[in-house]
Amino acid sequence: MTLRRDPTKAMQIGFLALLSISAATVGWWMYDHVQYARSVEQRFASDPAVAEDSDARINRVLWEGGFFLVVLIGGMAVLTRTLRHDAELRRRQQNFLAAVSHEFKSPLASIQLAAETLVLRSHDDDVKRLGRRILEDGERLLRMIDNLLDTTRLEEGRQQLTPQHTSLHSLAASAVAAIADRAHASGVTVTPAVPEDLALHVDPIVIETGLRNLLDNALKSCIAAKSHSIRVDGTHDASGVMLAVSDDGLGFPPEDAAMIFEKFHRLGDELRRSMPGTGLGLYIVKRLVELSGGVVQAQSGGPGRGATVSMRWPAGAAR
């Protein structure tokens, strides 16, 4: 699983395996030629010329094979060192991101509390407007920090899921309510269409985090495209349970449907300029859904034609 998420590391380990096989092949080649030369020497022990030629052949094989073995072993040593250095660097980066993210959360929470107090107590319209702007920007920073922390936990394998009976209707309603104010301010209508009896045996964190990121992306897309509609659908059929978030926003080229779930992947230059983000939201959704036994898919008719991202679990997960 780790190698599939990290093609560079997979390629490095592949080269290391290839070097190991090559070293073993060269070693066997040396052994086989030396044994052959000695068998010839034994058969013609009475002929000094044959014995001399056999010794020369053995020396040549040992020198040539030894050279290649040294090169291969050196390459293996360098590549192994590179892998260890890369792993250590990644570990330090993850620790740094986690530490910085935690450090950001406390002052941001304090700033938000002060902004809420200003909005509630002030009678000045300008102060209220600026206070709401601080709250909105603070919420955006907190979402980014949450994404960084989620990514770190997933990369380190520390994300533990506890499946339980989960109402998708109530979680969808909560997720929609969380972005209702931002959507209303931007003229975007968010329509939940999840049946009240739709439930799933899954950790609620998967649904909450998934819908939070999908709705946040959909709202950004609609704002950037100056469109006005988001829909959350939930269905249950013989194949399983599906939650889908659809919007009529920016969309994306159909050939990018798989790439958008890659970590840090961003769309083309034009779409990237109009839609801010870190490129972590969809990666987190995909990883969490896969950890819970589901799959994620994205569909779009092309740029400017909206998009649908669906999370699906097999029939056995519905309870």
C-alpha positions in Angstrom: 0.0 0.0 0.0 2.8 2.4 0.9 4.7 1.7 -2.4 1.5 2.3 -4.4 1.2 5.7 -2.8 4.8 6.5 -3.4 6.0 5.7 -7.0 9.5 7.2 -6.3 10.1 4.9 -3.4 8.7 1.9 -5.4 11.1 2.7 -8.2 14.1 2.9 -5.8 13.3 -0.4 -4.2 12.8 -1.9 -7.7 16.3 -0.8 -8.7 17.7 -2.2 -5.5 16.1 -5.5 -6.2 17.4 -5.4 -9.8 21.0 -4.7 -8.5 20.7 -7.5 -6.0 19.6 -10.0 -8.7 22.4 -8.7 -11.0 25.0 -9.2 -8.2 23.8 -12.7 -7.6 23.9 -13.5 -11.3 27.5 -12.1 -11.6 28.5 -14.2 -8.6 27.0 -17.3 -10.1 28.7 -16.6 -13.5 32.1 -16.3 -11.7 31.6 -19.5 -9.8 30.4 -21.4 -12.9 33.4 -20.3 -15.1 35.9 -21.0 -12.4 34.5 -24.5 -11.9 34.5 -25.1 -15.6 38.1 -23.9 -16.0 39.2 -26.2 -13.1 37.4 -29.2 -14.6 39.2 -28.6 -17.9 42.5 -28.3 -16.1 41.9 -31.6 -14.3 41.1 -33.4 -17.6 44.2 -32.1 -19.2 46.5 -32.0 -16.2 49.4 -33.4 -18.2 49.4 -30.5 -20.7 51.2 -27.4 -19.2 49.7 -25.2 -21.9 46.2 -26.1 -20.9 47.0 -25.6 -17.2 48.5 -22.1 -18.0 45.4 -21.2 -20.1 43.1 -22.4 -17.4 44.8 -20.2 -14.7 44.7 -17.2 -17.0 41.0 -17.8 -17.6 40.3 -18.1 -13.9 42.2 -14.9 -13.2 40.3 -13.0 -15.9 37.0 -14.2 -14.7 37.8 -13.3 -11.1 39.1 -9.8 -12.1 36.1 -9.0 -14.5 33.5 -10.5 -12.2 35.0 -8.9 -9.1 34.9 -5.5 -10.8 31.3 -5.9 -11.7 30.4 -7.1 -8.2 32.1 -4.1 -6.6 30.2 -1.8 -8.9 26.9 -3.5 -8.2 27.5 -3.7 -4.4 28.5 0.0 -4.5 25.3 0.9 -6.3 23.3 -1.1 -3.7 25.1 0.7 -0.9 24.4 4.1 -2.4 20.8 3.3 -3.1 20.2 1.8 0.3 21.7 5.0 1.9 19.4 7.1 -0.3 16.4 5.2 0.8 17.2 5.6 4.4 18.0 9.3 4.0 14.7 9.7 2.1 12.7 7.9 4.8 14.4 10.0 7.5 13.7 13.2 5.6 10.1 12.3 5.2 9.8 11.5 8.8 11.2 14.9 9.8 8.9 16.7 7.3 5.9 14.9 8.8 7.0 15.7 12.3 7.5 19.3 11.3 4.1 19.6 9.7 2.4 18.0 12.7 4.3 20.3 15.2 3.6 23.5 13.2 0.0 22.6 12.6 -0.6 22.0 16.4 1.2 25.3 17.1 -1.1 27.1 14.7 -4.4 25.7 16.2 -4.1 27.4 19.6 -3.6 31.0 18.4 -6.2 30.5 15.6 -8.8 29.4 18.2 -8.0 32.4 20.3 -8.3 34.8 17.3 -11.6 33.2 16.3 -12.9 33.6 19.9 -11.9 37.3 19.9 -13.6 37.8 16.4 -16.8 36.1 17.6 -16.8 38.4 20.6 -16.4 41.4 18.4 -19.2 40.4 16.1 -21.6 39.7 19.0 -20.9 42.7 21.1 -20.1 45.4 18.6 -22.8 47.7 17.2 -20.6 49.1 14.5 -21.3 47.6 11.1 -17.7 47.9 9.9 -16.4 46.1 13.0 -19.0 43.3 12.5 -18.0 43.0 8.8 -14.3 42.8 9.6 -15.0 40.4 12.5 -16.9 38.0 10.1 -14.0 38.2 7.6 -11.6 37.2 10.4 -13.9 34.3 11.3 -14.1 33.1 7.7 -10.3 33.3 7.2 -9.7 31.6 10.5 -12.1 28.8 9.6 -10.3 28.4 6.3 -6.9 28.2 8.0 -8.3 25.6 10.5 -9.6 23.5 7.7 -6.1 23.6 6.1 -4.5 22.6 9.4 -6.9 19.8 9.9 -6.1 18.5 6.4 -2.3 18.6 7.2 -2.9 16.7 10.5 -5.1 14.2 8.8 -2.5 13.6 6.1 0.3 13.1 8.7 -1.8 10.6 10.6 -2.6 8.7 7.4 1.0 8.7 6.2 2.3 7.4 9.5 -0.4 4.7 9.7 -1.8 6.2 13.0 -5.4 6.7 11.7 -7.4 4.0 13.6 -11.0 3.5 12.5 -13.8 2.1 14.7 -16.7 1.0 12.6 -20.1 1.4 14.1 -23.7 1.9 13.1 -23.7 5.4 11.5 -26.7 7.4 10.2 -25.6 9.0 6.9 -28.7 11.3 6.9 -27.7 13.0 10.2 -24.1 13.3 9.2 -25.0 14.7 5.8 -27.3 17.2 7.5 -24.5 18.3 9.9 -22.0 18.7 7.0 -24.4 20.8 5.0 -25.3 23.0 8.1 -21.5 23.6 8.6 -21.1 25.3 5.2 -24.6 26.8 5.1 -23.6 30.3 6.0 -20.7 30.4 3.5 -22.9 29.0 0.8 -25.7 31.5 1.5 -23.2 34.4 1.4 -22.0 33.2 -2.0 -25.4 32.6 -3.4 -25.0 28.8 -3.6 -27.8 26.4 -2.7 -26.8 23.2 -1.0 -29.5 20.5 -1.3 -29.2 17.3 0.9 -31.0 14.3 -0.5 -30.0 11.5 1.8 -32.8 9.1 3.0 -33.4 9.2 6.7 -33.1 5.5 7.1 -29.7 5.3 5.2 -27.1 3.9 7.5 -23.7 2.3 7.2 -21.4 0.3 9.5 -18.4 2.7 9.3 -16.4 5.0 11.5 -18.3 8.4 11.6 -14.9 10.1 11.1 -14.8 8.7 7.5 -18.2 10.3 6.6 -17.6 13.5 8.5 -14.2 14.2 7.0 -15.2 13.0 3.6 -18.3 15.2 3.3 -16.4 18.1 4.9 -13.8 18.0 2.2 -16.1 17.2 -0.7 -18.5 20.0 0.2 -15.7 22.5 0.8 -14.2 21.7 -2.7 -17.7 21.9 -4.3 -18.3 25.3 -2.7 -15.0 26.6 -3.8 -15.7 25.3 -7.3 -19.1 27.0 -7.5 -17.8 30.3 -6.2 -15.0 30.3 -8.7 -17.4 29.4 -11.6 -20.1 31.8 -10.3 -22.5 28.9 -10.3 -25.2 28.2 -7.7 -25.9 24.5 -7.0 -24.5 21.7 -4.8 -26.3 18.4 -4.1 -25.6 15.6 -1.6 -27.2 12.3 -2.6 -27.3 9.0 -0.8 -28.5 5.7 -2.3 -28.6 2.1 -1.3 -29.0 -0.7 -3.8 -27.9 -4.3 -4.3 -24.3 -3.2 -5.0 -23.9 -1.2 -1.8 -24.2 2.3 -0.3 -23.2 5.5 -2.1 -22.8 9.1 -1.0 -22.2 11.6 -3.7 -21.5 15.3 -3.8 -22.4 17.0 -7.1 -21.9 20.6 -8.2 -22.3 22.8 -11.3 -18.9 24.5 -10.8 -15.6 24.4 -12.6 -15.4 20.7 -13.4 -12.2 19.1 -14.7 -11.0 17.2 -17.8 -12.4 13.7 -17.7 -8.9 12.2 -18.2 -7.9 13.8 -14.8 -10.5 11.8 -12.9 -8.0 9.5 -11.2 -5.2 12.1 -10.8 -7.2 14.5 -8.7 -7.0 12.1 -5.8 -3.2 12.2 -5.8 -1.5 14.1 -2.9 -0.8 17.7 -3.7 -2.3 17.3 -7.2 -3.8 20.5 -8.5 -5.8 21.1 -11.7 -4.4 23.0 -14.7 -3.1 26.5 -14.4 -6.4 28.3 -15.2 -8.4 26.2 -12.7 -5.7 26.4 -10.1 -5.7 30.2 -10.1 -9.4 30.4 -9.7 -9.8 27.7 -7.1 -7.5 27.9 -4.0 -6.5 24.9 -1.9 -3.6 22.7 -0.9 -4.4 19.6 -2.9 -4.9 17.4 0.2 -8.6 17.2 0.6 -9.4 14.6 -2.0 -6.3 12.6 -1.1 -7.6 12.4 2.5 -11.1 11.4 1.3 -9.7 8.6 -0.8 -7.4 7.2 1.8 -10.1 7.3 4.6 -12.7 5.7 2.4 -10.3 3.0 1.2 -9.3 2.3 4.8 -13.0 1.7 5.6 -13.4 -0.7 2.8 -14.9 1.6 0.2 -13.9 3.2 -3.1 -14.0 6.8 -4.4 -14.7 8.0 -7.9 -14.9 11.3 -9.6 -16.7 12.3 -12.8 -17.0 15.4 -14.9 -18.2 16.3 -18.3 -15.2 18.7 -18.7 -14.1 22.2 -17.5 -17.1 24.4 -16.8 -19.6 21.4 -16.6 -19.5 20.6 -12.9 -18.3 17.5 -11.2 -19.5 14.6 -9.0 -17.4 12.8 -6.4 -18.9 9.6 -5.0 -18.0 7.4 -2.0 -19.2 3.8 -2.3 -19.2 0.9 0.1 -20.1 -2.7 -0.6 -23.5 -4.1 0.3 -22.0 -6.0 3.3 -21.2 -2.6 5.0 -24.8 -1.5 5.1 -26.5 -2.4 8.4 
